[in-house]
Amino acid sequence: MAGRYFEDWVIGDRIDHDIRRTVTETDNLLFSCMTHNPQPLHLDAEAAKASEFGRILVNGTFTFALLVGLSVGDTTLGTLVANLGYNDVVMPHPVFIGDTLRASTEVSALKDSRSRPTAGIVTFAHTLTNQRDEAVCRCLRTALIQRRPA
């Protein structure tokens, strides 16, 4: 199991996740189609070329989902009870096809669960960065995490 139990986290813990991902045209096309997002900036090369970006933008919800996915193996795999929410999602720079993205995580808050004595609440501050060291997505993820079994 790769994830950590609640007791294993300390505020300020930082992880630079090993897995990186180069975004492909197929990623963007399939995600946009699967989510019924017809935005021409994601799907129409000519419309995107005429935009201020001059090329196709990767779907922002794909970018966000990739950020969370890249973090799971090192944070919550096998210990997650439930994700309680995602807050403060921001995308300060665009993502383009061919960008290589990497994630990092810092623990920003810990608290006991009042309703579940076998779990605690961890708030993760996730950041996704491109090959130019630009942050392309940030969010806070609040997760209910199992305590270490007695």
N, C-alpha and C positions, 0 to 999 in steps of 0.2 A: 504494500500500500504506500503510495507516494504522499498522500495528503497528511497534514499534521492534525493532531487532536488539539482541542481548545487550550489545554494547559501548556502546550508546546509553543504557543505564540507569545511574543512580547511586543509591546508598542515600539515601533521603529524598526522591527525586523524588515529586511529588504532582500528581495530575490530578483536577480536578473535571469529570466527564464532562458534556458538553452535553445529551445526550438525557435527557429526563425521561419518566416514564410514569405516567398515571393508571390505576389498577387498576379493571377493570370486573367486573361480575357474571359476564359471559361468560368472562373470563380464568380466574376462580376455578373456575367450573363445569366448563369444558372440561379444565383442568389436573387437577382432582380426578378427573374421569371417565377421562381418558386414563391416569392412573396408578393406577386402580382403588382410590382412596382414598374409602371410604364414610363418613368422619367427619361426623356430623351437624352439628358446629360449622361445617363448610364448606358444607354442602348443604341444611340444613333450617332455614328461617327461624324456625320456631316453637321448635325445640330451642335454637337460638342465642339467641333472645330470652329464654329461660328461664335462660341461662347468666349468669355474672358479667359478661360483656361486653355482653349485651343485644342483640347483633346478630351477623350472620355474620362469622366470622374468615376472612381469606384464607389459603389453604393455605400453610404455611410453606415447603414445598419449591418452590412457585412463587416465593415471595419470594426465596429463595436463588438460584434459577435466573435470575430477573430481575436480581439484583445482578451475577452473573457476566456475563450477556449484555450489560448496559449498559456493562460495562468493556472488552469485547473489541475494539471498534473502535479504541480509543486505546492498547491495550496489546499485543495478540498477533495481530491480524488480519494474516495473511500471513507471520508469522514464527514461529508456534507449531509446535513439533515434536510436543509432547504435554503435556497437563496431567498432572502427576505426583501431585497430591493436593490435598485441601481439608481444612484443619485449623481447629480452634477456631471452628466455626460457632456463633454465638449470635444469639438474637433477643430483644433486651431490651425491645422494645415490640411490641404486636400491629399487624397491618395490616388495615385495613377497606376494603371496597369504596368507591371514590371517593377513596382516598388517592392523592396524587401523590408519586412516589418519584424520588429522584435518587441517583446513585452517585459515590463518590470513591475514589481509589486512592492508596496510598503504597507505594513500594518499601521493603521491610524487610530484604531480604537478597539477596546476589548470590554465586554461586560457580561455579567452572569445573566442567564435567562431566568426570568421569574417564573415562567410557566413550565419550563423543562429543566429539572435539576440535573439531567444527564447530558446537558448541552450548554454551550455558551455562544455569545454573539461576537463575531469578528468583523471589523470593517477594513476592507482592503482598498487601498488607493492604487489603481492600475493605470499604467501609462504605456501606450503603444508608440514606438518611434520608428521612423524610416531610416534608410541608408544615409541620409544627409543629417542625421541626428536631430530631426525636427519631430516634435511631439505631434502625432496625427490624431490621437484620441486619448482622453483621460476619463476616468469615472471612479466613483466610489461604489463598491459592492459590499453589501451587508449580508453576512451568511450565518446561519445557525449551524454550529459545528459540534460534533460529538465530543464529549469528555472522554478521557482515557478510561477504558473499562476497569472496574474494580477487581 
